Each structure stands twice: as structure tokens, then as C-alpha cells.
């Protein structure tokens, strides 16, 4: 692994470790783990994008606020663009080749909605990690209704493979298991509609 890639990984982790959201660093690492499970030979730009995709959440003063958006998808798109904007100088500081910087930032910018095989893969790794790591803490912090809404949005954005993985998840908290099963059933009904 090149020194610039090692530097970028260190710097990204350092920024995310200071996040006021307790699960952010764990989610970043877990997204990278899911990416490597889905594609063990994922190239370094995709691995860095997996690690850094939500970096803007770690910097409250620069974070996009959901309350500024009427539409959740517009909020998520702005969040992705802002994460890419914050990430760019970190990668440049590490002496990364400009083509790699562009690719990593492009992937981060598209991690919420995909659009090509690499960003679709990142979207799935991120989405699976939400259910694997974030949902229990999100549920406690935001409440049942918001967790249900966010879970439905997240489940529907997964690929069929990603949905199958999440269907196998279970939690210690019965209420979370019930919520996940409700989301899966409701999403299945939506996916079956013409």
C-alpha cells in the first residue's frame, strides 16, 4: 500500500474519531468491511470512499442539516456532496494522485444513490452497515417512528443481494427485530407494485 493511501486512511479515521455521533467511526469501518465482503478485491479508491463516505457528519460546523431540506433525498444528496468537498483537501494533503482523488470523491458523492457498479457497491455496503451498526443507536436516539422511516428508506435503496443480507440480521432488542420485520414486509409490498 502506498504512503499516500496509508496517510489518507489515517487522516480520515482521525477526523471521524472526533465525531459527536458515537457510531460514526464504527460505521465507517463496518462499511469498509462490508465492501470487502461484497467485493474482496475492491480497489483502494473504493476502499477509501467506503471509509470516508460520511465524513461530513464528524464536523458539526460543516455538517449539512436535515432541517434545511423538505425532501430527504435532497438532504442525502447534499450530505454526499459535502462529504466529498471535505474529503478532497485531506486526500490532496496526503499527496494522492489527482486522478485517484477525483475517483474517491466521485464515489463519495454518489454513495447515497449509486449509478455505476462501483458507487452501487458502495451504496450497498453503506446501507447494510446502517442495519448492522447504526440502527440500534439511531433507534434509541431518534425514536421508533423515525427509525422505521429511515429503515424503510434504507432497505428500499439496497440491491436485492443487500436486502437478502439484511433480512438475516437480528438484534438483542425485540422491538428492533419487530421493526426490521415490519420494514421488510412493508418494503416487499412496495417492491411488488408495478
C-alpha positions as CSV (number, residue, x, y, z in Angstrom):
1,X,0.0,0.0,0.0
2,X,1.4,3.4,-0.9
3,X,2.3,6.0,1.7
4,X,-0.4,8.4,0.3
5,X,-3.1,5.8,0.8
6,X,-1.9,5.0,4.3
7,X,-1.8,8.7,5.1
8,X,-5.4,9.2,3.8
9,X,-6.7,6.3,5.9
10,X,-5.1,7.7,9.0
11,X,-6.4,11.2,8.4
12,X,-9.9,10.1,7.6
13,X,-10.1,7.9,10.7
14,X,-8.7,10.8,12.8
15,X,-11.4,13.2,11.6
16,X,-14.2,10.6,12.1
17,X,-12.9,9.6,15.5
18,X,-13.8,13.1,16.7
19,X,-17.4,12.9,15.6
20,X,-20.0,13.7,18.3
21,X,-22.1,10.8,16.8
22,X,-20.9,7.7,18.7
23,X,-21.4,5.2,15.9
24,X,-19.7,7.2,13.1
25,X,-16.2,5.6,13.3
26,X,-17.7,2.1,13.8
27,X,-20.0,2.7,10.8
28,X,-17.1,3.9,8.6
29,X,-15.0,0.8,9.5
30,X,-18.0,-1.5,9.1
31,X,-18.9,-0.1,5.7
32,X,-15.3,-0.9,4.6
33,X,-15.7,-4.4,6.0
34,X,-19.0,-4.9,4.1
35,X,-17.5,-3.6,0.9
36,X,-14.7,-6.1,1.2
37,X,-17.2,-8.9,1.9
38,X,-19.1,-7.9,-1.2
39,X,-16.0,-7.4,-3.3
40,X,-12.8,-8.8,-1.7
41,X,-10.6,-7.3,-4.5
42,X,-12.1,-3.7,-4.2
43,X,-9.5,-1.2,-5.4
44,X,-8.0,1.4,-3.0
45,X,-10.2,4.3,-4.2
46,X,-13.3,2.4,-3.4
47,X,-12.0,1.3,0.0
48,X,-11.1,4.9,0.9
49,X,-14.6,6.1,-0.3
50,X,-16.2,3.4,2.0
51,X,-14.2,4.7,5.0
52,X,-14.8,8.4,4.3
53,X,-18.4,8.4,2.8
54,X,-20.0,10.1,5.8
55,X,-17.0,12.3,6.9
56,X,-19.0,15.5,7.0
57,X,-21.1,14.1,9.9
58,X,-18.0,14.2,12.0
59,X,-17.6,18.0,11.7
60,X,-20.7,19.7,13.2
61,X,-19.8,23.2,12.0
62,X,-19.6,22.0,8.4
63,X,-22.4,19.4,8.5
64,X,-25.5,19.6,6.3
65,X,-28.6,20.0,8.4
66,X,-31.6,17.8,7.5
67,X,-34.0,20.6,8.7
68,X,-32.8,22.7,5.8
69,X,-34.4,20.3,3.3
70,X,-38.1,19.4,2.7
71,X,-37.0,16.4,0.7
72,X,-35.0,13.6,2.4
73,X,-33.3,12.6,-0.9
74,X,-32.2,16.2,-1.5
75,X,-30.7,16.2,2.0
76,X,-28.9,12.9,1.4
77,X,-27.5,14.2,-1.9
78,X,-26.3,17.4,-0.3
79,X,-24.7,15.3,2.5
80,X,-22.8,13.2,-0.1
81,X,-21.6,16.3,-2.0
82,X,-20.4,17.9,1.3
83,X,-18.6,14.8,2.4
84,X,-16.7,14.8,-1.0
85,X,-15.9,18.5,-0.6
86,X,-14.5,18.0,2.9
87,X,-12.5,14.9,1.8
88,X,-10.8,16.4,-1.2
89,X,-8.2,18.5,0.7
90,X,-7.5,15.6,3.1
91,X,-6.5,13.4,0.1
92,X,-4.5,16.2,-1.5
93,X,-2.7,16.8,1.8
94,X,-1.6,13.2,1.7
95,X,-0.1,13.6,-1.8
96,X,-2.5,11.5,-3.6
97,X,-2.6,11.4,-7.3
98,X,-5.3,13.8,-8.7
99,X,-7.0,11.0,-10.7
100,X,-7.4,8.9,-7.5
101,X,-8.6,12.0,-5.6
102,X,-11.2,12.6,-8.3
103,X,-12.3,8.9,-8.2
104,X,-12.6,8.7,-4.4
105,X,-14.6,12.0,-4.3
106,X,-16.8,10.9,-7.1
107,X,-17.6,7.7,-5.3
108,X,-18.4,9.5,-2.1
109,X,-20.6,12.0,-4.0
110,X,-22.6,9.1,-5.4
111,X,-22.7,6.8,-2.3
112,X,-26.3,7.5,-1.4
113,X,-27.9,6.8,-4.8
114,X,-25.3,4.9,-6.9
115,X,-25.4,5.0,-10.6
116,X,-22.5,2.8,-11.7
117,X,-21.1,-0.5,-10.5
118,X,-18.6,0.9,-8.0
119,X,-20.9,3.5,-6.5
120,X,-23.7,0.9,-6.4
121,X,-21.4,-1.4,-4.4
122,X,-20.5,1.4,-2.0
123,X,-24.2,2.3,-1.6
124,X,-24.9,-1.3,-0.7
125,X,-22.0,-1.6,1.8
126,X,-23.2,1.7,3.4
127,X,-26.8,0.5,3.5
128,X,-26.0,-2.9,5.0
129,X,-23.8,-1.2,7.6
130,X,-26.7,1.1,8.7
131,X,-28.7,-2.0,9.7
132,X,-25.6,-3.8,11.1
133,X,-24.2,-1.0,13.2
134,X,-26.3,2.2,13.2
135,X,-29.9,1.1,13.6
136,X,-29.8,0.2,17.4
137,X,-28.3,3.6,18.3
138,X,-30.4,5.5,15.8
139,X,-33.5,3.9,17.3
140,X,-32.6,5.0,20.8
141,X,-31.6,8.5,19.7
142,X,-34.4,9.2,17.2
143,X,-37.3,7.0,18.4
144,X,-39.3,4.3,16.8
145,X,-41.2,6.2,14.1
146,X,-38.1,8.0,12.7
147,X,-36.1,4.7,12.9
148,X,-38.9,3.0,10.9
149,X,-39.0,5.7,8.3
150,X,-35.2,5.7,7.9
151,X,-35.1,1.9,7.8
152,X,-37.7,1.8,5.1
153,X,-35.8,4.3,3.0
154,X,-32.6,2.4,3.6
155,X,-34.0,-1.0,2.9
156,X,-35.6,0.1,-0.4
157,X,-32.3,1.6,-1.7
158,X,-30.4,-1.8,-1.2
159,X,-29.8,-4.1,-4.1
160,X,-31.7,-7.5,-4.0
161,X,-28.4,-9.0,-2.6
162,X,-28.2,-6.3,0.1
163,X,-31.8,-6.9,1.1
164,X,-31.2,-10.6,1.5
165,X,-28.2,-9.9,3.7
166,X,-30.2,-7.5,5.9
167,X,-33.1,-10.0,6.1
168,X,-30.8,-12.3,8.0
169,X,-30.0,-9.7,10.7
170,X,-31.3,-9.9,14.3
171,X,-30.9,-7.7,17.3
172,X,-30.9,-8.3,21.1
173,X,-33.8,-5.8,21.3
174,X,-37.1,-7.4,20.4
175,X,-38.5,-4.1,19.4
176,X,-35.8,-3.6,16.8
177,X,-36.4,-7.1,15.4
178,X,-40.1,-6.3,15.2
179,X,-39.3,-3.0,13.5
180,X,-37.0,-4.7,11.0
181,X,-39.6,-7.3,10.1
182,X,-42.2,-4.7,9.6
183,X,-39.9,-2.7,7.3
184,X,-39.1,-5.8,5.3
185,X,-42.8,-6.7,4.9
186,X,-43.8,-3.2,4.0
187,X,-40.9,-2.8,1.6
188,X,-41.7,-6.1,0.0
189,X,-45.3,-4.8,-0.7
190,X,-43.8,-1.7,-2.3
191,X,-41.3,-3.6,-4.4
192,X,-44.0,-5.9,-5.8
193,X,-46.1,-3.0,-7.1
194,X,-45.9,-2.3,-10.8
